[in-house]
């Protein structure tokens, strides 16, 4: 008698908590992807900054200053492109998360709402 009661209670609890577990897994996956994106961005921007600092420290005369200044446009273009790529990746991650949450919500509503 008690065994059936506990089994029923356990089954009902699992069914009740299943959407929360799915949502937590989804959030965890999203945080993992965002963290990886941020770490890659930090690495890229740090490398760009250090490269620029090294190049600036090599300026010794007018000729090297002119060479340094002429390369700044390409560096800014590269930086701009990297920022656009990172922005697009972030938008893609956000859209995927939103779509996954909407799909999970609609699935949960179908199980709760009678047809």
C-alpha positions in Angstrom: 0.0 0.0 0.0 2.7 2.5 1.0 4.9 1.4 -1.9 2.2 2.3 -4.4 1.6 5.6 -2.7 5.3 6.5 -2.8 5.6 5.3 -6.4 2.7 7.5 -7.4 4.0 10.4 -5.5 7.5 10.0 -7.1 6.0 9.7 -10.6 3.8 12.8 -10.1 6.8 14.8 -8.7 8.9 13.8 -11.7 6.2 14.9 -14.1 5.7 18.2 -12.3 9.4 19.0 -12.1 10.3 17.8 -15.7 9.6 21.2 -17.3 11.8 22.9 -14.7 14.6 20.4 -15.4 14.3 21.0 -19.1 14.4 24.8 -18.6 17.4 24.5 -16.3 19.3 22.4 -18.9 18.4 25.0 -21.6 19.6 27.9 -19.5 22.8 26.0 -18.6 23.5 25.3 -22.3 22.9 29.0 -23.1 25.2 30.2 -20.3 27.9 27.8 -21.5 27.6 29.1 -25.1 27.6 32.7 -24.0 30.6 32.1 -21.7 32.5 30.6 -24.6 31.6 33.5 -26.9 32.8 36.0 -24.3 36.0 34.2 -23.6 36.8 34.1 -27.3 36.0 37.7 -27.6 38.2 38.7 -24.7 41.0 36.7 -26.1 40.7 38.2 -29.6 40.3 41.8 -28.3 43.2 41.3 -25.9 45.5 40.0 -28.7 44.5 42.9 -30.9 45.2 45.4 -28.1 48.6 43.9 -27.3 49.6 43.8 -30.9 48.7 47.5 -31.2 50.7 48.3 -28.1 53.7 46.4 -29.4 53.4 48.2 -32.7 53.1 51.6 -31.0 56.2 50.9 -28.9 58.2 50.3 -32.1 57.5 53.9 -33.3 60.9 55.6 -33.2 60.9 58.2 -35.9 58.6 59.9 -38.5 58.9 57.0 -40.9 57.8 54.4 -38.3 55.0 56.7 -37.1 53.7 57.0 -40.7 53.8 53.3 -41.1 52.0 52.8 -37.8 49.3 55.3 -38.7 48.8 53.8 -42.1 48.1 50.4 -40.6 45.5 51.8 -38.1 42.8 51.9 -40.7 43.2 48.1 -41.4 43.3 47.4 -37.6 40.1 49.5 -37.1 38.4 47.6 -40.0 39.4 44.3 -38.5 38.2 45.4 -35.1 34.9 46.6 -36.6 34.4 43.3 -38.4 35.2 41.3 -35.3 32.6 43.3 -33.3 30.0 42.8 -36.0 30.7 39.0 -36.1 30.4 38.9 -32.3 27.2 40.8 -32.4 25.8 38.5 -35.0 26.8 35.4 -33.0 25.2 36.9 -29.9 22.0 37.6 -31.8 22.0 34.1 -33.1 22.4 32.6 -29.6 19.6 34.8 -28.2 17.3 33.9 -31.1 18.0 30.2 -30.6 17.4 30.4 -26.9 14.1 32.3 -27.5 13.0 29.7 -30.0 13.8 26.9 -27.6 12.0 28.5 -24.8 8.9 29.1 -27.0 9.0 25.5 -28.2 9.3 24.2 -24.6 6.5 26.5 -23.5 4.1 25.4 -26.2 4.9 21.7 -25.5 4.1 22.3 -21.8 0.9 24.1 -22.6 -0.2 21.2 -24.8 0.3 18.7 -21.9 -1.6 21.0 -19.5 -4.4 22.2 -21.8 -6.9 19.6 -22.9 -7.3 19.4 -26.7 
